[in-house]
Amino acid sequence: FRFSNTNERILLFIGTLAGMGMGLATPANMLLFGDLTGAMIDFGSEIIYRIRSLFLKSALYQDIGWYDLNQTGDFASRMAE
């Protein structure tokens, strides 16, 4: 710093402030986008819950002979998918 002039010191100070600002902005962005992602998942989970409920209802109304033709694990794997 002994050989720097005033303009270079000002630029170093601005660079230091910008670096601190970016260091503070990164966690804030993580919190903001985390909340945004959570909101999108919550919005979509109602559609997913409805589809799964309808699928379960239709599966329960099926004839019991379905299990004679398919293996027991098929139902659980289809529900998971």
Order of alpha helices (4+ residues) and beta strands (2+ residues): alpha-alpha-alpha
